[in-house]
Amino acid sequence: MVLIYENDPLDNEHARGRFYHVCRGQVDRTELQIPPTDRPHECPRCGIDLEAEDFFVAMQKGSV
Ligand SMILES: [Zn+2]
């Protein structure tokens, strides 16, 4: 698991939900934005590429 999506329906400010990277088994609590499809977000710590598609899958499943 490298990406989680949290959606609190009562949180109007973040109605679209929030993404967090799971870095080496630990949740990084820095909120991520969906990156452009041609420029994946690369984690400087573990080196993984988080692609826009991963975010969309996480949105549907809760995690990737
Ligand atoms: Zn990482």
N, CA, C, O and the ligand as a Tripos MOL2 file, in Angstrom:
@<TRIPOS>MOLECULE
protein
  257   255    65     0     0
PROTEIN
NO_CHARGES

@<TRIPOS>ATOM
      1 N           0.8360   -1.1960    0.0000 N.3       1 MET1
      2 CA          0.0000    0.0000    0.0000 C.3       1 MET1
      3 C           0.8760    1.2540    0.0000 C.2       1 MET1
      4 O           1.7530    1.4030    0.8510 O.2       1 MET1
      5 N           0.6370    2.1500   -0.9540 N.am      2 VAL2
      6 CA          1.4770    3.3490   -1.0580 C.3       2 VAL2
      7 C           0.6720    4.6440   -0.9890 C.2       2 VAL2
      8 O           1.2330    5.7320   -0.8600 O.2       2 VAL2
      9 N          -0.6530    4.5090   -1.0760 N.am      3 LEU3
     10 CA         -1.4640    5.7190   -1.1050 C.3       3 LEU3
     11 C          -2.8110    5.4330   -0.4530 C.2       3 LEU3
     12 O          -3.4410    4.4150   -0.7390 O.2       3 LEU3
     13 N          -3.2490    6.3270    0.4190 N.am      4 ILE4
     14 CA         -4.5760    6.1650    1.0020 C.3       4 ILE4
     15 C          -5.4170    7.4100    0.7400 C.2       4 ILE4
     16 O          -4.9150    8.5250    0.6050 O.2       4 ILE4
     17 N          -6.7040    7.1640    0.6760 N.am      5 TYR5
     18 CA         -7.6500    8.2470    0.4420 C.3       5 TYR5
     19 C          -8.6290    8.2740    1.5970 C.2       5 TYR5
     20 O          -9.2300    7.2570    1.9450 O.2       5 TYR5
     21 N          -8.7820    9.4500    2.1880 N.am      6 GLU6
     22 CA         -9.7190    9.5970    3.2950 C.3       6 GLU6
     23 C         -10.7670   10.6230    2.9260 C.2       6 GLU6
     24 O         -10.4550   11.7150    2.4520 O.2       6 GLU6
     25 N         -12.0050   10.2570    3.1490 N.am      7 ASN7
     26 CA        -13.1000   11.1550    2.8180 C.3       7 ASN7
     27 C         -14.0680   11.2150    3.9940 C.2       7 ASN7
     28 O         -14.7370   10.2350    4.3230 O.2       7 ASN7
     29 N         -14.1250   12.3750    4.6100 N.am      8 ASP8
     30 CA        -15.0560   12.5850    5.7140 C.3       8 ASP8
     31 C         -16.2360   13.3900    5.1930 C.2       8 ASP8
     32 O         -16.1000   14.5810    4.9130 O.2       8 ASP8
     33 N         -17.3900   12.7530    5.0610 N.am      9 PRO9
     34 CA        -18.5490   13.4370    4.4640 C.3       9 PRO9
     35 C         -19.0160   14.6370    5.2850 C.2       9 PRO9
     36 O         -19.7510   15.4810    4.7730 O.2       9 PRO9
     37 N         -18.6070   14.7260    6.5370 N.am     10 LEU10
     38 CA        -19.0250   15.8500    7.3710 C.3      10 LEU10
     39 C         -18.0640   17.0330    7.2730 C.2      10 LEU10
     40 O         -18.3430   18.1210    7.7770 O.2      10 LEU10
     41 N         -16.9310   16.8000    6.6180 N.am     11 ASP11
     42 CA        -15.9200   17.8410    6.4920 C.3      11 ASP11
     43 C         -16.1540   18.6130    5.1950 C.2      11 ASP11
     44 O         -15.7210   18.1920    4.1220 O.2      11 ASP11
     45 N         -16.8420   19.7460    5.3080 N.am     12 ASN12
     46 CA        -17.2080   20.4940    4.1000 C.3      12 ASN12
     47 C         -16.0110   21.1580    3.4280 C.2      12 ASN12
     48 O         -16.0000   21.3560    2.2130 O.2      12 ASN12
     49 N         -15.0160   21.4960    4.2210 N.am     13 GLU13
     50 CA        -13.8420   22.1460    3.6480 C.3      13 GLU13
     51 C         -13.0550   21.2160    2.7390 C.2      13 GLU13
     52 O         -12.4240   21.6510    1.7760 O.2      13 GLU13
     53 N         -13.1040   19.9370    3.0590 N.am     14 HIS14
     54 CA        -12.3760   18.9570    2.2590 C.3      14 HIS14
     55 C         -13.3570   17.9390    1.6850 C.2      14 HIS14
     56 O         -13.1820   16.7300    1.8380 O.2      14 HIS14
     57 N         -14.3820   18.4500    1.0280 N.am     15 ALA15
     58 CA        -15.4530   17.5660    0.5590 C.3      15 ALA15
     59 C         -14.9540   16.5260   -0.4300 C.2      15 ALA15
     60 O         -15.5650   15.4690   -0.5900 O.2      15 ALA15
     61 N         -13.8470   16.8270   -1.0920 N.am     16 ARG16
     62 CA        -13.3520   15.8840   -2.0920 C.3      16 ARG16
     63 C         -12.4550   14.8130   -1.4870 C.2      16 ARG16
     64 O         -12.0210   13.8970   -2.1850 O.2      16 ARG16
     65 N         -12.1790   14.9240   -0.2090 N.am     17 GLY17
     66 CA        -11.3310   13.9190    0.4140 C.3      17 GLY17
     67 C          -9.8620   14.2960    0.3440 C.2      17 GLY17
     68 O          -9.4810   15.2650   -0.3130 O.2      17 GLY17
     69 N          -9.0550   13.5220    1.0260 N.am     18 ARG18
     70 CA         -7.6310   13.8210    1.1240 C.3      18 ARG18
     71 C          -6.7880   12.5960    0.8250 C.2      18 ARG18
     72 O          -7.1780   11.4630    1.1050 O.2      18 ARG18
     73 N          -5.6260   12.8510    0.2510 N.am     19 PHE19
     74 CA         -4.6970   11.7750   -0.0980 C.3      19 PHE19
     75 C          -3.4570   11.8520    0.7670 C.2      19 PHE19
     76 O          -2.9170   12.9280    1.0220 O.2      19 PHE19
     77 N          -3.0150   10.6830    1.2130 N.am     20 TYR20
     78 CA         -1.7620   10.6220    1.9560 C.3      20 TYR20
     79 C          -0.9170    9.4770    1.4130 C.2      20 TYR20
     80 O          -1.4350    8.4240    1.0420 O.2      20 TYR20
     81 N           0.3720    9.7000    1.3750 N.am     21 HIS21
     82 CA          1.3170    8.6880    0.9300 C.3      21 HIS21
     83 C           1.6960    7.7930    2.1160 C.2      21 HIS21
     84 O           1.9280    8.2720    3.2260 O.2      21 HIS21
     85 N           1.7520    6.5040    1.8580 N.am     22 VAL22
     86 CA          2.2650    5.5760    2.8630 C.3      22 VAL22
     87 C           3.7080    5.2820    2.4920 C.2      22 VAL22
     88 O           3.9910    4.5770    1.5230 O.2      22 VAL22
     89 N           4.6180    5.8410    3.2890 N.am     23 CYS23
     90 CA          6.0380    5.7600    2.9830 C.3      23 CYS23
     91 C           6.6850    4.7040    3.8570 C.2      23 CYS23
     92 O           6.7260    4.8310    5.0810 O.2      23 CYS23
     93 N           7.1820    3.6730    3.2240 N.am     24 ARG24
     94 CA          7.8400    2.5840    3.9530 C.3      24 ARG24
     95 C           6.9830    2.0800    5.1090 C.2      24 ARG24
     96 O           7.4740    1.8340    6.2110 O.2      24 ARG24
     97 N           5.6890    1.9340    4.8300 N.am     25 GLY25
     98 CA          4.8000    1.3600    5.8220 C.3      25 GLY25
     99 C           4.2320    2.3500    6.8190 C.2      25 GLY25
    100 O           3.4290    1.9800    7.6750 O.2      25 GLY25
    101 N           4.6490    3.6300    6.7140 N.am     26 GLN26
    102 CA          4.1310    4.6300    7.6450 C.3      26 GLN26
    103 C           3.4080    5.7320    6.8880 C.2      26 GLN26
    104 O           3.8730    6.2020    5.8490 O.2      26 GLN26
    105 N           2.2640    6.1360    7.4240 N.am     27 VAL27
    106 CA          1.4770    7.1630    6.7560 C.3      27 VAL27
    107 C           2.1360    8.5260    6.9380 C.2      27 VAL27
    108 O           2.3490    8.9870    8.0590 O.2      27 VAL27
    109 N           2.4530    9.1580    5.8080 N.am     28 ASP28
    110 CA          2.9620   10.5210    5.8150 C.3      28 ASP28
    111 C           1.7560   11.4510    5.8260 C.2      28 ASP28
    112 O           0.9600   11.4570    4.8870 O.2      28 ASP28
    113 N           1.6240   12.2340    6.8920 N.am     29 ARG29
    114 CA          0.4240   13.0510    7.0740 C.3      29 ARG29
    115 C           0.4490   14.3640    6.2920 C.2      29 ARG29
    116 O          -0.3420   15.2680    6.5610 O.2      29 ARG29
    117 N           1.3560   14.4650    5.3300 N.am     30 THR30
    118 CA          1.3380   15.6110    4.4290 C.3      30 THR30
    119 C           0.3070   15.3490    3.3490 C.2      30 THR30
    120 O           0.3890   14.3620    2.6190 O.2      30 THR30
    121 N          -0.6670   16.2450    3.2560 N.am     31 GLU31
    122 CA         -1.7220   16.0220    2.2660 C.3      31 GLU31
    123 C          -1.1720   16.1830    0.8600 C.2      31 GLU31
    124 O          -0.4250   17.1210    0.5840 O.2      31 GLU31
    125 N          -1.5410   15.2680   -0.0300 N.am     32 LEU32
    126 CA         -1.0800   15.3150   -1.4170 C.3      32 LEU32
    127 C          -2.1940   15.7700   -2.3430 C.2      32 LEU32
    128 O          -3.3730   15.5060   -2.1030 O.2      32 LEU32
    129 N          -1.7990   16.4550   -3.4020 N.am     33 GLN33
    130 CA         -2.7320   16.8010   -4.4690 C.3      33 GLN33
    131 C          -2.5200   15.8300   -5.6310 C.2      33 GLN33
    132 O          -1.4340   15.2790   -5.8090 O.2      33 GLN33
    133 N          -3.5700   15.6350   -6.4070 N.am     34 ILE34
    134 CA         -3.4330   14.7740   -7.5780 C.3      34 ILE34
    135 C          -2.4780   15.4390   -8.5710 C.2      34 ILE34
    136 O          -2.6980   16.5790   -8.9800 O.2      34 ILE34
    137 N          -1.4160   14.7240   -8.9580 N.am     35 PRO35
    138 CA         -0.4220   15.3340   -9.8590 C.3      35 PRO35
    139 C          -0.9160   15.3170  -11.3080 C.2      35 PRO35
    140 O          -1.8430   14.5790  -11.6430 O.2      35 PRO35
    141 N          -0.2870   16.1400  -12.1740 N.am     36 PRO36
    142 CA         -0.6040   16.0610  -13.6070 C.3      36 PRO36
    143 C          -0.2720   14.6650  -14.1300 C.2      36 PRO36
    144 O           0.6460   14.0110  -13.6340 O.2      36 PRO36
    145 N          -1.0230   14.2130  -15.1340 N.am     37 THR37
    146 CA         -0.8340   12.8410  -15.6130 C.3      37 THR37
    147 C           0.5680   12.6090  -16.1680 C.2      37 THR37
    148 O           1.0820   11.4920  -16.1210 O.2      37 THR37
    149 N           1.1910   13.6770  -16.6990 N.am     38 ASP38
    150 CA          2.5210   13.4940  -17.2840 C.3      38 ASP38
    151 C           3.6470   13.7810  -16.2900 C.2      38 ASP38
    152 O           4.8250   13.6670  -16.6290 O.2      38 ASP38
    153 N           3.2760   14.1570  -15.0490 N.am     39 ARG39
    154 CA          4.3130   14.4220  -14.0540 C.3      39 ARG39
    155 C           3.9580   13.7950  -12.7210 C.2      39 ARG39
    156 O           3.4370   14.4710  -11.8340 O.2      39 ARG39
    157 N           4.2380   12.4970  -12.5710 N.am     40 PRO40
    158 CA          3.9090   11.8150  -11.3110 C.3      40 PRO40
    159 C           4.6590   12.4300  -10.1330 C.2      40 PRO40
    160 O           5.7500   12.9820  -10.2770 O.2      40 PRO40
    161 N           4.0370   12.3160   -8.9760 N.am     41 HIS41
    162 CA          4.6750   12.8010   -7.7520 C.3      41 HIS41
    163 C           5.6790   11.7610   -7.2850 C.2      41 HIS41
    164 O           5.3120   10.6290   -6.9720 O.2      41 HIS41
    165 N           6.9550   12.1510   -7.2400 N.am     42 GLU42
    166 CA          7.9770   11.2150   -6.7940 C.3      42 GLU42
    167 C           8.3350   11.5020   -5.3490 C.2      42 GLU42
    168 O           8.6490   12.6350   -4.9850 O.2      42 GLU42
    169 N           8.2830   10.4620   -4.5300 N.am     43 CYS43
    170 CA          8.6250   10.6360   -3.1240 C.3      43 CYS43
    171 C          10.1320   10.7000   -2.9640 C.2      43 CYS43
    172 O          10.8380    9.7860   -3.3890 O.2      43 CYS43
    173 N          10.6420   11.7810   -2.3480 N.am     44 PRO44
    174 CA         12.0940   11.9140   -2.1770 C.3      44 PRO44
    175 C          12.6750   10.9190   -1.1830 C.2      44 PRO44
    176 O          13.8850   10.6940   -1.1650 O.2      44 PRO44
    177 N          11.8260   10.3260   -0.3620 N.am     45 ARG45
    178 CA         12.3430    9.4110    0.6670 C.3      45 ARG45
    179 C          12.4300    7.9710    0.1810 C.2      45 ARG45
    180 O          13.4710    7.3290    0.3290 O.2      45 ARG45
    181 N          11.3390    7.4530   -0.4040 N.am     46 CYS46
    182 CA         11.3760    6.0490   -0.8270 C.3      46 CYS46
    183 C          11.5160    5.9200   -2.3380 C.2      46 CYS46
    184 O          11.7380    4.8180   -2.8420 O.2      46 CYS46
    185 N          11.3890    7.0420   -3.0820 N.am     47 GLY47
    186 CA         11.6440    7.0220   -4.5140 C.3      47 GLY47
    187 C          10.4970    6.5200   -5.3650 C.2      47 GLY47
    188 O          10.6390    6.3720   -6.5790 O.2      47 GLY47
    189 N           9.3530    6.2550   -4.7360 N.am     48 ILE48
    190 CA          8.2410    5.7110   -5.5010 C.3      48 ILE48
    191 C           7.5640    6.8250   -6.3110 C.2      48 ILE48
    192 O           7.5160    7.9810   -5.8900 O.2      48 ILE48
    193 N           7.0480    6.4480   -7.4710 N.am     49 ASP49
    194 CA          6.2720    7.3800   -8.2790 C.3      49 ASP49
    195 C           4.7960    7.1900   -7.9890 C.2      49 ASP49
    196 O           4.2650    6.0850   -8.0970 O.2      49 ASP49
    197 N           4.1390    8.2840   -7.6190 N.am     50 LEU50
    198 CA          2.6940    8.2320   -7.4220 C.3      50 LEU50
    199 C           2.0510    8.9280   -8.6140 C.2      50 LEU50
    200 O           2.1490   10.1460   -8.7660 O.2      50 LEU50
    201 N           1.3960    8.1410   -9.4530 N.am     51 GLU51
    202 CA          0.8320    8.6840  -10.6750 C.3      51 GLU51
    203 C          -0.6220    9.0880  -10.4610 C.2      51 GLU51
    204 O          -1.2940    8.6130   -9.5450 O.2      51 GLU51
    205 N          -1.0850    9.9820  -11.3360 N.am     52 ALA52
    206 CA         -2.4600   10.4680  -11.2290 C.3      52 ALA52
    207 C          -3.4380    9.2920  -11.1820 C.2      52 ALA52
    208 O          -4.4210    9.3190  -10.4430 O.2      52 ALA52
    209 N          -3.1550    8.2670  -11.9780 N.am     53 GLU53
    210 CA         -4.0360    7.1090  -12.0230 C.3      53 GLU53
    211 C          -4.1290    6.4200  -10.6570 C.2      53 GLU53
    212 O          -5.1900    5.9330  -10.2660 O.2      53 GLU53
    213 N          -3.0040    6.3870   -9.9430 N.am     54 ASP54
    214 CA         -3.0190    5.7920   -8.6070 C.3      54 ASP54
    215 C          -3.9870    6.5390   -7.6830 C.2      54 ASP54
    216 O          -4.6790    5.9410   -6.8600 O.2      54 ASP54
    217 N          -4.0110    7.8660   -7.8470 N.am     55 PHE55
    218 CA         -4.9050    8.6670   -7.0180 C.3      55 PHE55
    219 C          -6.3690    8.3530   -7.3300 C.2      55 PHE55
    220 O          -7.2070    8.2930   -6.4310 O.2      55 PHE55
    221 N          -6.6620    8.1560   -8.6150 N.am     56 PHE56
    222 CA         -8.0510    7.8750   -8.9890 C.3      56 PHE56
    223 C          -8.4830    6.4990   -8.4770 C.2      56 PHE56
    224 O          -9.6230    6.3160   -8.0490 O.2      56 PHE56
    225 N          -7.5690    5.5440   -8.5260 N.am     57 VAL57
    226 CA         -7.8900    4.2160   -8.0010 C.3      57 VAL57
    227 C          -8.0890    4.2840   -6.4850 C.2      57 VAL57
    228 O          -9.0000    3.6650   -5.9360 O.2      57 VAL57
    229 N          -7.2130    5.0520   -5.8190 N.am     58 ALA58
    230 CA         -7.3280    5.2050   -4.3620 C.3      58 ALA58
    231 C          -8.6660    5.8470   -3.9970 C.2      58 ALA58
    232 O          -9.2790    5.5100   -2.9840 O.2      58 ALA58
    233 N          -9.0990    6.7700   -4.8390 N.am     59 MET59
    234 CA        -10.3770    7.4540   -4.5710 C.3      59 MET59
    235 C         -11.5250    6.4560   -4.5930 C.2      59 MET59
    236 O         -12.4980    6.6090   -3.8540 O.2      59 MET59
    237 N         -11.4180    5.4480   -5.4290 N.am     60 GLN60
    238 CA        -12.4830    4.4590   -5.5380 C.3      60 GLN60
    239 C         -12.3760    3.3700   -4.4760 C.2      60 GLN60
    240 O         -13.3830    2.8990   -3.9470 O.2      60 GLN60
    241 N         -11.1460    2.9800   -4.1750 N.am     61 LYS61
    242 CA        -10.9570    1.8190   -3.2990 C.3      61 LYS61
    243 C         -10.5810    2.1840   -1.8680 C.2      61 LYS61
    244 O         -10.6920    1.3530   -0.9660 O.2      61 LYS61
    245 N         -10.1350    3.4270   -1.6520 N.am     62 GLY62
    246 CA         -9.7030    3.8450   -0.3330 C.3      62 GLY62
    247 C          -8.2080    3.7590   -0.1440 C.2      62 GLY62
    248 O          -7.6420    4.4560    0.6990 O.2      62 GLY62
    249 N          -7.5530    2.8940   -0.9380 N.am     63 SER63
    250 CA         -6.1040    2.7940   -0.8770 C.3      63 SER63
    251 C          -5.5930    2.0990   -2.1270 C.2      63 SER63
    252 O          -6.3400    1.4340   -2.8460 O.2      63 SER63
    253 N          -4.2960    2.2730   -2.3660 N.am     64 VAL64
    254 CA         -3.6560    1.5890   -3.5080 C.3      64 VAL64
    255 C          -2.4260    0.8660   -2.9880 C.2      64 VAL64
    256 O          -1.7190    0.2170   -3.7590 O.2      64 VAL64
    257 ZN          7.7450    7.5630    0.2140 Zn       65 ZN65
@<TRIPOS>BOND
     1     1     2 1
     2     2     3 1
     3     3     4 2
     4     3     5 am
     5     5     6 1
     6     6     7 1
     7     7     8 2
     8     7     9 am
     9     9    10 1
    10    10    11 1
    11    11    12 2
    12    11    13 am
    13    13    14 1
    14    14    15 1
    15    15    16 2
    16    15    17 am
    17    17    18 1
    18    18    19 1
    19    19    20 2
    20    19    21 am
    21    21    22 1
    22    22    23 1
    23    23    24 2
    24    23    25 am
    25    25    26 1
    26    26    27 1
    27    27    28 2
    28    27    29 am
    29    29    30 1
    30    30    31 1
    31    31    32 2
    32    31    33 am
    33    33    34 1
    34    34    35 1
    35    35    36 2
    36    35    37 am
    37    37    38 1
    38    38    39 1
    39    39    40 2
    40    39    41 am
    41    41    42 1
    42    42    43 1
    43    43    44 2
    44    43    45 am
    45    45    46 1
    46    46    47 1
    47    47    48 2
    48    47    49 am
    49    49    50 1
    50    50    51 1
    51    51    52 2
    52    51    53 am
    53    53    54 1
    54    54    55 1
    55    55    56 2
    56    55    57 am
    57    57    58 1
    58    58    59 1
    59    59    60 2
    60    59    61 am
    61    61    62 1
    62    62    63 1
    63    63    64 2
    64    63    65 am
    65    65    66 1
    66    66    67 1
    67    67    68 2
    68    67    69 am
    69    69    70 1
    70    70    71 1
    71    71    72 2
    72    71    73 am
    73    73    74 1
    74    74    75 1
    75    75    76 2
    76    75    77 am
    77    77    78 1
    78    78    79 1
    79    79    80 2
    80    79    81 am
    81    81    82 1
    82    82    83 1
    83    83    84 2
    84    83    85 am
    85    85    86 1
    86    86    87 1
    87    87    88 2
    88    87    89 am
    89    89    90 1
    90    90    91 1
    91    91    92 2
    92    91    93 am
    93    93    94 1
    94    94    95 1
    95    95    96 2
    96    95    97 am
    97    97    98 1
    98    98    99 1
    99    99   100 2
   100    99   101 am
   101   101   102 1
   102   102   103 1
   103   103   104 2
   104   103   105 am
   105   105   106 1
   106   106   107 1
   107   107   108 2
   108   107   109 am
   109   109   110 1
   110   110   111 1
   111   111   112 2
   112   111   113 am
   113   113   114 1
   114   114   115 1
   115   115   116 2
   116   115   117 am
   117   117   118 1
   118   118   119 1
   119   119   120 2
   120   119   121 am
   121   121   122 1
   122   122   123 1
   123   123   124 2
   124   123   125 am
   125   125   126 1
   126   126   127 1
   127   127   128 2
   128   127   129 am
   129   129   130 1
   130   130   131 1
   131   131   132 2
   132   131   133 am
   133   133   134 1
   134   134   135 1
   135   135   136 2
   136   135   137 am
   137   137   138 1
   138   138   139 1
   139   139   140 2
   140   139   141 am
   141   141   142 1
   142   142   143 1
   143   143   144 2
   144   143   145 am
   145   145   146 1
   146   146   147 1
   147   147   148 2
   148   147   149 am
   149   149   150 1
   150   150   151 1
   151   151   152 2
   152   151   153 am
   153   153   154 1
   154   154   155 1
   155   155   156 2
   156   155   157 am
   157   157   158 1
   158   158   159 1
   159   159   160 2
   160   159   161 am
   161   161   162 1
   162   162   163 1
   163   163   164 2
   164   163   165 am
   165   165   166 1
   166   166   167 1
   167   167   168 2
   168   167   169 am
   169   169   170 1
   170   170   171 1
   171   171   172 2
   172   171   173 am
   173   173   174 1
   174   174   175 1
   175   175   176 2
   176   175   177 am
   177   177   178 1
   178   178   179 1
   179   179   180 2
   180   179   181 am
   181   181   182 1
   182   182   183 1
   183   183   184 2
   184   183   185 am
   185   185   186 1
   186   186   187 1
   187   187   188 2
   188   187   189 am
   189   189   190 1
   190   190   191 1
   191   191   192 2
   192   191   193 am
   193   193   194 1
   194   194   195 1
   195   195   196 2
   196   195   197 am
   197   197   198 1
   198   198   199 1
   199   199   200 2
   200   199   201 am
   201   201   202 1
   202   202   203 1
   203   203   204 2
   204   203   205 am
   205   205   206 1
   206   206   207 1
   207   207   208 2
   208   207   209 am
   209   209   210 1
   210   210   211 1
   211   211   212 2
   212   211   213 am
   213   213   214 1
   214   214   215 1
   215   215   216 2
   216   215   217 am
   217   217   218 1
   218   218   219 1
   219   219   220 2
   220   219   221 am
   221   221   222 1
   222   222   223 1
   223   223   224 2
   224   223   225 am
   225   225   226 1
   226   226   227 1
   227   227   228 2
   228   227   229 am
   229   229   230 1
   230   230   231 1
   231   231   232 2
   232   231   233 am
   233   233   234 1
   234   234   235 1
   235   235   236 2
   236   235   237 am
   237   237   238 1
   238   238   239 1
   239   239   240 2
   240   239   241 am
   241   241   242 1
   242   242   243 1
   243   243   244 2
   244   243   245 am
   245   245   246 1
   246   246   247 1
   247   247   248 2
   248   247   249 am
   249   249   250 1
   250   250   251 1
   251   251   252 2
   252   251   253 am
   253   253   254 1
   254   254   255 1
   255   255   256 2
@<TRIPOS>SUBSTRUCTURE
     1 MET1         2 RESIDUE 1 A MET
     2 VAL2         6 RESIDUE 1 A VAL
     3 LEU3        10 RESIDUE 1 A LEU
     4 ILE4        14 RESIDUE 1 A ILE
     5 TYR5        18 RESIDUE 1 A TYR
     6 GLU6        22 RESIDUE 1 A GLU
     7 ASN7        26 RESIDUE 1 A ASN
     8 ASP8        30 RESIDUE 1 A ASP
     9 PRO9        34 RESIDUE 1 A PRO
    10 LEU10       38 RESIDUE 1 A LEU
    11 ASP11       42 RESIDUE 1 A ASP
    12 ASN12       46 RESIDUE 1 A ASN
    13 GLU13       50 RESIDUE 1 A GLU
    14 HIS14       54 RESIDUE 1 A HIS
    15 ALA15       58 RESIDUE 1 A ALA
    16 ARG16       62 RESIDUE 1 A ARG
    17 GLY17       66 RESIDUE 1 A GLY
    18 ARG18       70 RESIDUE 1 A ARG
    19 PHE19       74 RESIDUE 1 A PHE
    20 TYR20       78 RESIDUE 1 A TYR
    21 HIS21       82 RESIDUE 1 A HIS
    22 VAL22       86 RESIDUE 1 A VAL
    23 CYS23       90 RESIDUE 1 A CYS
    24 ARG24       94 RESIDUE 1 A ARG
    25 GLY25       98 RESIDUE 1 A GLY
    26 GLN26      102 RESIDUE 1 A GLN
    27 VAL27      106 RESIDUE 1 A VAL
    28 ASP28      110 RESIDUE 1 A ASP
    29 ARG29      114 RESIDUE 1 A ARG
    30 THR30      118 RESIDUE 1 A THR
    31 GLU31      122 RESIDUE 1 A GLU
    32 LEU32      126 RESIDUE 1 A LEU
    33 GLN33      130 RESIDUE 1 A GLN
    34 ILE34      134 RESIDUE 1 A ILE
    35 PRO35      138 RESIDUE 1 A PRO
    36 PRO36      142 RESIDUE 1 A PRO
    37 THR37      146 RESIDUE 1 A THR
    38 ASP38      150 RESIDUE 1 A ASP
    39 ARG39      154 RESIDUE 1 A ARG
    40 PRO40      158 RESIDUE 1 A PRO
    41 HIS41      162 RESIDUE 1 A HIS
    42 GLU42      166 RESIDUE 1 A GLU
    43 CYS43      170 RESIDUE 1 A CYS
    44 PRO44      174 RESIDUE 1 A PRO
    45 ARG45      178 RESIDUE 1 A ARG
    46 CYS46      182 RESIDUE 1 A CYS
    47 GLY47      186 RESIDUE 1 A GLY
    48 ILE48      190 RESIDUE 1 A ILE
    49 ASP49      194 RESIDUE 1 A ASP
    50 LEU50      198 RESIDUE 1 A LEU
    51 GLU51      202 RESIDUE 1 A GLU
    52 ALA52      206 RESIDUE 1 A ALA
    53 GLU53      210 RESIDUE 1 A GLU
    54 ASP54      214 RESIDUE 1 A ASP
    55 PHE55      218 RESIDUE 1 A PHE
    56 PHE56      222 RESIDUE 1 A PHE
    57 VAL57      226 RESIDUE 1 A VAL
    58 ALA58      230 RESIDUE 1 A ALA
    59 MET59      234 RESIDUE 1 A MET
    60 GLN60      238 RESIDUE 1 A GLN
    61 LYS61      242 RESIDUE 1 A LYS
    62 GLY62      246 RESIDUE 1 A GLY
    63 SER63      250 RESIDUE 1 A SER
    64 VAL64      254 RESIDUE 1 A VAL
    65 ZN65       257 GROUP 0 **** ****
